[in-house]
Amino acid sequence: MIIFNYLLMCAIFSTTFLVIKIGVEAGLPPFFSAGVRFLLAGALLFLWMHWKRKASLRLLLRKEFILIGMTSTFTTFATLYWAEQHVDSGLAAILSATGPMMILIIQAVFLGKRSSRSDYIGCIIGFMGVCLLIMPKLVLEHEGVWIFSCILILIGEAAYAVGSLATRKLTFDLSEVSPITLNAVQMLYGGAALLLLSLFTEQVTMEQLQSWPAAGSILYLMAVGSMLAHSLYTWLLKATNAYFPSTWLFISPMVALGLGALLYGEHVTSSSILGSILVLFGIILMQWRGIRSRLQTRKHGTSSV
């Protein structure tokens, strides 16, 4: 289940950068589209779980969800949506790949948790692979708004790291609560904050929502990107650790590369092949201790039978 859910989450999340770009280029105000996406997704998930008697209204009053909603959803996606007005989706993906690195740094510096050398080496190798995948497609830019957009995405990833660590802690503090419910509540808070920001900074008209690219972007990101993929992410945080689920950020450029070659006739170069190998090797190295432990457990279980 861990492998299946991880691969499904990677497949979905890898498309979201492009879909966000499609919506923004179709004229959707970034904060509004992000807010509608997460508020509706969170509300629908929470109502469904409440109907199944797996969610209590008292959860909405817990202050922990405010922190997670403001970091994992509000800050991460406010910065990403706004920045994708000025940078391409591939660059957004490579900057977002700093998320796992920031988790390791926060754990080491602020939480006093030591990670193994293989964790750090694997993270660096994976990020090098992402750079190698995207770098040939990047165009050197010197505009101030372009640089500011890149910085914003990095700030969003720092918030994403904080939110991931807080979410993992909460999944154990509230072990009786479904990860789907936890995901729904934090999206409610984050989506509401995004819409509040939109109210004071953006002008929204009905014409902006009437095109198929705009409406389709919101629907896809709400139902598939948020309701399904984010629930899988929360489940994986509890089932594994704080940074393994975030390694999907290393996979997304590879999927974008494949979609470009398949749908738009883009060339697959030697650098893209080498980058893919580095990404996969980095992820395996980061999880090598866990993989070896699982293999040994399975081997001992088979021997005892």
N, C-alpha and C positions, 0 to 999 in steps of 0.2 A: 504493500500500500504506500509506503514511503516513496519508493521509486516511481510508481505510477502517478501519484499525486504531484510529485516534484516535476516530472516531465510534462504533465498536463499544465501545471502552473507556468512552467517555462514557455510552453507553446503559446499560452494566452498572453502573458505579460510581454512577450517579445513583440507582439503586434501593436501594443498600446501606444508606443511612441509615434508610430506612423499614423494611427487613428486620431490621436490628439492633434497631430499636425494637420490632418485633413480637416478636422473640425475648426481649428483656429483659422486656417486659410479660407474656409468657407464663410468666415465673418462672425463666428461665435465669440463673444467676449470671454476671455480665458477664465476669469474667476467665476463668472456665472455658469459656464458650461461645467466646470469642475464641481461647483457647489450643487447643481442639479443632479449631476451624476452620483455623488456620494450621499446626498440627503435622501434621494429616492431609493437608492440601493439599500441604505441602512434602514430606512423605514419599512420597506417591503420585507427584508430579512427579519427584522425584529418582530413585525406583526405575524409573520409565518411561525417563528419560533414561539411567540406568545400563544398563538392558536394551538400549537402542539404542547403547550404547558411546559416549555423548556426555557422560558424567559419571563422574568418578573419585572414589573414596572419600577421596582425599587432600585434595579441596576442603573436606571437613568440618573439616580441621585448620587452615585459614587464618584468622588472627585478624581479617582485614578483614570477614568475614561476621558476626563477633560485633558489631562496631560497627553495621553496617547492620541486623542483626536487632534490636538493642536500640533503634534509633531508628525505622526505617521501619515495623517491625511492633510491637514490644513497647510502647514509649512512646506511639506514635501511637494505637494501638487500645486499650490499657489505659485511657487517659484518655477516649477517645471512648465506649467501651462503658459505662464507669462513669457518665459524664456523662449519657448518654441515659436513665438511670433518672430524671433530674430535669429535663431539658430536652426539648423536642420535636425531632423529626428535622429540621424546617425550620431551626430555630435552629442545630442542630449543623452543618447544611450551610453556613449563612452564616459561621459562625466558622471552619469548615474552609477557606473560600475565602481565608483569609489566607495559605495555604501558598505560592502563587507570589510574593506580596509578600515573604515572609520569605526565600525563595531569593534574590531580587534583593538584599535588604539584606545577607545573609550574604556573597554574592559581592562586593559593593561594600566592606563594612566589614572583613571578615576575610580575603578572598582577593585584595583589591586589583583586582578586575576591574570595569572601567567598563562600564556599560550605557548604551544610548542614551536620550535624553530620551523618545523614543516608547515605549520599554519601560516606563518609570515612569508616564508619562501613561496608557498603555493599561491598565496594572495598576490604577491608581486608578479609571479610568472603569469597568473591569469590576467592581471591588469595589462601586462606587456602584450599578451595575446590580443586583448581587446584593442589596444593602441595599434597593433600591426594590422588588424582587420579594418579599422576605420581610417587610419592615417592617409592611405592613398586617395581617399575620397574627400578629404578635408581641403578647404581653400583658405589660405592665409588671410586673416582679417585683422584690421587695425581700428575699426570703428569702436567708439566708447560703449555704445549700447550693446555691441556684440560681446565685448569683454565683461560688461556688467551682467549680461545674461548668463554667461558661463559661471561667474562667481555666485549668482543666485542659485543655480542648480547645485553647486557644491554645498551651499548653505542648507539647501533642502535635503541633501543626502546626510548631512550631519544630524539634522532633525529626524530623518528616517532611522538612523542608527539608534538614537535615544529612544524613539518610539518602539523599535524592535525589542530592545532590551527591557523596556517597561512592559511591553505586551507579554513577553516570555515570563516575567515574574508574576504577572497577573493571572496567567493561565494556571499557575500552580497555587496562587493564593485563592483563586476561585475555581478549584479543580472540578467542582460539581457543575459548573456552567459550561455549556457547549462553546467551542471556539467560534462557531458561526454566530452565536449571540454576542460574544465579546467583539467580534469584528463589526457586527451591525451597530452596536452602541457607539463605538469610536467613530464610525463613519457618519453617524447622525450628528455628533458634535463637530467633527471636521467639516462636513457639508454645510451645516448651519453657519459656521464661522466664515466659510468661503462665500456664501450668499450674502452675508452681512457686509463683507468686504466689497463685494460687487455692488451692493446697494449704494455705497458711498463713493465708488470710483469708476463705475461703468454705466453706460446708457444702453439698455436692452430694448429691442423692438421685436415685434412678431415676425417681421420680414427676415430677421436673422435666423429664425428657427424653421423657416418654410422650405429650405432647400434640402434635398435628399442627403448630400454629404454632411450637413450640419446635424439634422435629425438622426441620421444613421450613426454618426459618431457618438452622440450622447447615448443612444439606445445600446449600442455595442459595449461601450465603456461601462455603462451602468449594469447591464445584465451579466455580461461575460467577464469584463475586466474587473468589476468590483464585487458583485454578488458571488460569483464563482471563484475567481482567482484569488481574491483577498481572503476568502474563507479558507481556501486551501493553504495559503501562506500562514494564517494564524494556526491552523492545525499542525503544520510542519514545525512551527516554532516550539510547540509543546512536545511533539514527537521526537525532535532531534535536538537542536541547540539554537542559540541566538543568531548565528551568522550563516549556517548552512543554507537555510531557505533563501537568504539574500544573494546567494551565488547565481541565481537566475540572471542577475545583472551582467554576468560574464557571458551568458548564453545568447542574450538578445541581439548583439551585433551579428552573430553567426546566422541566426534565423533571418535577419534583415538582409544579409548577403544572399542567402538562398532564395528568398522571395524576389529580390532584385534580378537575380539571374534567371529565375523561372518566368516571372511575369513581365519583366522589362528588358530582357536580353542583355543584362549586364555581364561583363566578363569576370570569370573566376580566375584570379591571378595566383602566382606562387606565394605571394605574401599573405593572401587570404587563407590559403591552405595551411601555411605555417602558423598563422595566427590562430586558426581553429585548433590545431594540435596543441599549441601552448595553453589555450583556454581549457581544454579538456584535461591536460596534464596538471594544470594548476588546481583545478577543482578536485581531481583525484588525490593530489598531494595534500590538500587541506583536510581531506576527510580520510586520509590513509589509516590513521589509528582506528577510527570507527569501522572502516571497511574490513581491516584485518581482524578486529575483534568479532565482527559478525561472521566472518568466514570461519574463524576458529570455533565459535559457538556452534555453528551449523555442522562443522566437521565432527565435533565431540558428540553432538546430538545424533548424528548418523552412526557413529561408532557404537554408541550405547544401544541403539536399536539392533 
